[in-house]
Amino acid sequence: MHIVIIGGGIAGLGAAYKIRRAADAGHDVTFTLIERDERLGGKIWTDIAEDPDGGRYIADGGSDSFLTDKTAVHRVARLLGVFDEECGTLDETKKTFIVKRGKLVEMPDGMMMFAPTKLLPLATSKLYSWPAKFRMALDLVIPRKVRWAEGETAQQHDETLESLVVRRLGREALDRLAEPLSAGVNGDIASEMSVAGRYPMLLDMEQKHGSLVRGFLAQRKKVEEIKKKYPPKPGAKRRTFFSSFNEGLQFICDRMADAAGREHIRTGAAATALERVGEGWRVSLAGGEMLEADAVIVATEVWAAAELVSRVEPALAGLLETIPSSSCATALLAFDSADYPHDTRWHGILTPAVEHRPVTGVSLMSSKWPDRAPEGRILIRAFLGGPRDQAVLDASDEDLLELARTQLVELIGIRADARPRYAKLFRWDKGMPQYTLGHLDRVDEIERIEAGVRGLALAGNAYRGVGVPNALESGENAASKLLAEVGVTLAEDAVEEKRVY
Ligand SMILES: Cc1cc2nc3c(=O)[nH]c(=O)nc-3n(C[C@H](O)[C@H](O)[C@H](O)COP(=O)(O)OP(=O)(O)OC[C@H]3O[C@@H](n4cnc5c(N)ncnc54)[C@H](O)[C@@H]3O)c2cc1C
């Protein structure tokens, strides 16, 4: 069986490496992966650049991390023999700030997502007004919106993030933290975002504990008990909430491509159409070339997938079109430490929509990760655009880099005349799928149609999780679907992985 994989992000690469494992296990299966861009990795892009005076920057322009709790990347890293190349964040410098009236206010200790779990830090924080703090405390007594019937899940009780947070914790809790978190991390619009699609555990918490604060307190207790029960073994890897790789996140994509076999991978090759030919498929490429395949995995952005399947499965394409995507850009800037004569013990800054700034978030990459910048330099990443302000992205790359620089002067106090030693703009056009209200119902329907189409599988971050591990797993699942259609299962599929470390 020959499978054509369209898209060389982590989902497509996950599919390719899985098919390679099937071939190595003796099954008669091959693949060709085609990627429109000249590089692999999609939304994962590490630029490694020299500083003129020595040393180098490891600059992640797209995703810079993955949730340590999710197993897919660790599992693949182990298979590739590169698990030891994983690195954790530098937690001794973990502070996060929120912009309030142009000034930076530290996120109160004990905040879990946007819910307070420690009284004193909340009481003394300048982030919220006193009425807002009292309103947040009401979460402990406000009854559930509704009691779910036996067997019901978050999906049947979906609501927007705005609705949930305002209902339980009040408007200021939304405006000051929940909104900037969802916009800054995933480019979401709080008034449209599906809680069931993104964070179903929040709805589960309300059901189980009658309160988000109590739910997070229970979660914290559980984590502390686990830590006590399983203390880190001497010499074991430090476990942090987020992980990456010493050489940046693209490292894992490159190793997957090597292991899958670069001879089966073509970059600079864009698919333009899919059609069925007898029992098989034909993939047309820009330039007129045609690829014959027994099966196809579409691992592109969702809007590109909709275009590709529109002729063969119009109903599927129609559903895919209902998943919107937003654009953003990231500006990576390095400065001399002398140009930032302030405390560098922080990881991030969130800018709420109510602050009306073009920058939605800032990460101090050289404090968040080890060895991202040479000694005596700092590396910063600023997010621009996002669903709140798509128009800002019409500016040229140079103007956006300068906009990010001036925002850093205003927000964190970079010297006004400081010139970056490294500057690169990364654009992510329609790069962030939005899980809007009812997302899971649409995905159920997409999967129902897809299951009935022999030889076609979809993969990527638009369906059941936007994170890197979700996207990787979706690629593996797409490969499994097509392999299963010809009676191939891998021994590894029977192993349920529970342990992260
Ligand atoms: C700025 C940014 C920051 C992020 N930060 C994080 C983070 O810290 N942690 C996290 O877990 N997630 C993060 N994410 C999300 C995460 O990076 C993505 O979910 C994941 O990388 C998506 O992988 P994918 O393979 O599904 O899609 P993509 O990476 O989008 O890959 C799809 C590929 O398909 C190709 N393609 C499209 N059309 C065609 C065609 N017609 N023919 C051939 N090829 C085609 C594209 O060029 C692209 O390379 C971030 C995303 C962005 C944009």
The ligand as an SDF file (V2000), in Angstrom:
LIG
                    3D

 53 58  0  0  0  0  0  0  0  0999 V2000
    2.6750   30.9450   17.1150 C   0  0  0  0  0  0  0  0  0  0  0  0
    2.2280   29.6110   17.6350 C   0  0  0  0  0  0  0  0  0  0  0  0
    2.6030   29.1920   18.9000 C   0  0  0  0  0  0  0  0  0  0  0  0
    2.2110   27.9430   19.3710 C   0  0  0  0  0  0  0  0  0  0  0  0
    2.6250   27.5330   20.6050 N   0  0  0  0  0  0  0  0  0  0  0  0
    2.3270   26.2880   21.0340 C   0  0  0  0  0  0  0  0  0  0  0  0
    2.8920   25.7850   22.2460 C   0  0  0  0  0  0  0  0  0  0  0  0
    3.6940   26.4460   22.9090 O   0  0  0  0  0  0  0  0  0  0  0  0
    2.5550   24.5130   22.6310 N   0  0  0  0  0  0  0  0  0  0  0  0
    1.7220   23.7160   21.8830 C   0  0  0  0  0  0  0  0  0  0  0  0
    1.4700   22.5720   22.2790 O   0  0  0  0  0  0  0  0  0  0  0  0
    1.1980   24.1640   20.7180 N   0  0  0  0  0  0  0  0  0  0  0  0
    1.4940   25.4220   20.2750 C   0  0  0  0  0  0  0  0  0  0  0  0
    1.0080   25.8640   19.0780 N   0  0  0  0  0  0  0  0  0  0  0  0
    0.1690   24.9530   18.2980 C   0  0  0  0  0  0  0  0  0  0  0  0
    1.0160   23.8710   17.6210 C   0  0  0  0  0  0  0  0  0  0  0  0
    2.2010   24.4150   17.1570 O   0  0  0  0  0  0  0  0  0  0  0  0
    0.2450   23.2810   16.4640 C   0  0  0  0  0  0  0  0  0  0  0  0
   -0.9850   22.8010   16.9220 O   0  0  0  0  0  0  0  0  0  0  0  0
    0.9350   22.1230   15.7610 C   0  0  0  0  0  0  0  0  0  0  0  0
    2.2870   22.3750   15.5180 O   0  0  0  0  0  0  0  0  0  0  0  0
    0.1550   21.8680   14.4740 C   0  0  0  0  0  0  0  0  0  0  0  0
    0.7310   20.8120   13.7720 O   0  0  0  0  0  0  0  0  0  0  0  0
   -0.0030   20.2420   12.4730 P   0  0  0  0  0  0  0  0  0  0  0  0
    0.8970   19.2510   11.8780 O   0  0  0  0  0  0  0  0  0  0  0  0
   -1.3870   19.8410   12.8310 O   0  0  0  0  0  0  0  0  0  0  0  0
   -0.1970   21.4990   11.5050 O   0  0  0  0  0  0  0  0  0  0  0  0
    0.8450   22.4600   10.8190 P   0  0  0  0  0  0  0  0  0  0  0  0
    2.0460   22.6060   11.6380 O   0  0  0  0  0  0  0  0  0  0  0  0
    0.0380   23.6630   10.4630 O   0  0  0  0  0  0  0  0  0  0  0  0
    1.2610   21.6690    9.4920 O   0  0  0  0  0  0  0  0  0  0  0  0
    0.4530   21.6490    8.3440 C   0  0  0  0  0  0  0  0  0  0  0  0
    1.3870   21.6520    7.1560 C   0  0  0  0  0  0  0  0  0  0  0  0
    0.6340   21.4360    5.9740 O   0  0  0  0  0  0  0  0  0  0  0  0
    1.2570   22.1660    4.9400 C   0  0  0  0  0  0  0  0  0  0  0  0
    0.2950   22.3310    3.8430 N   0  0  0  0  0  0  0  0  0  0  0  0
   -0.8250   23.0800    3.8330 C   0  0  0  0  0  0  0  0  0  0  0  0
   -1.4590   22.9700    2.6500 N   0  0  0  0  0  0  0  0  0  0  0  0
   -0.7100   22.1280    1.8970 C   0  0  0  0  0  0  0  0  0  0  0  0
   -0.8580   21.6220    0.5760 C   0  0  0  0  0  0  0  0  0  0  0  0
   -1.9030   21.9640   -0.2000 N   0  0  0  0  0  0  0  0  0  0  0  0
    0.0880   20.7770    0.0940 N   0  0  0  0  0  0  0  0  0  0  0  0
    1.1480   20.4260    0.8710 C   0  0  0  0  0  0  0  0  0  0  0  0
    1.3360   20.8930    2.1320 N   0  0  0  0  0  0  0  0  0  0  0  0
    0.4010   21.7190    2.6500 C   0  0  0  0  0  0  0  0  0  0  0  0
    1.6360   23.4720    5.6070 C   0  0  0  0  0  0  0  0  0  0  0  0
    2.6290   24.1560    4.8770 O   0  0  0  0  0  0  0  0  0  0  0  0
    2.1190   22.9850    6.9650 C   0  0  0  0  0  0  0  0  0  0  0  0
    3.5040   22.7600    7.0030 O   0  0  0  0  0  0  0  0  0  0  0  0
    1.3920   27.1080   18.5750 C   0  0  0  0  0  0  0  0  0  0  0  0
    1.0050   27.5260   17.2900 C   0  0  0  0  0  0  0  0  0  0  0  0
    1.4130   28.7620   16.8220 C   0  0  0  0  0  0  0  0  0  0  0  0
    1.0040   29.1940   15.4400 C   0  0  0  0  0  0  0  0  0  0  0  0
  1  2  1  0
  2  3  1  0
  2 52  2  0
  3  4  2  0
  4  5  1  0
  4 50  1  0
  5  6  2  0
  6  7  1  0
  6 13  1  0
  7  8  2  0
  7  9  1  0
  9 10  1  0
 10 11  2  0
 10 12  1  0
 12 13  2  0
 13 14  1  0
 14 15  1  0
 14 50  1  0
 15 16  1  0
 16 17  1  0
 16 18  1  0
 18 19  1  0
 18 20  1  0
 20 21  1  0
 20 22  1  0
 22 23  1  0
 23 24  1  0
 24 25  2  0
 24 26  1  0
 24 27  1  0
 27 28  1  0
 28 29  2  0
 28 30  1  0
 28 31  1  0
 31 32  1  0
 32 33  1  0
 33 34  1  0
 33 48  1  0
 34 35  1  0
 35 36  1  0
 35 46  1  0
 36 37  1  0
 36 45  1  0
 37 38  2  0
 38 39  1  0
 39 40  1  0
 39 45  2  0
 40 41  1  0
 40 42  2  0
 42 43  1  0
 43 44  2  0
 44 45  1  0
 46 47  1  0
 46 48  1  0
 48 49  1  0
 50 51  2  0
 51 52  1  0
 52 53  1  0
M  END
$$$$
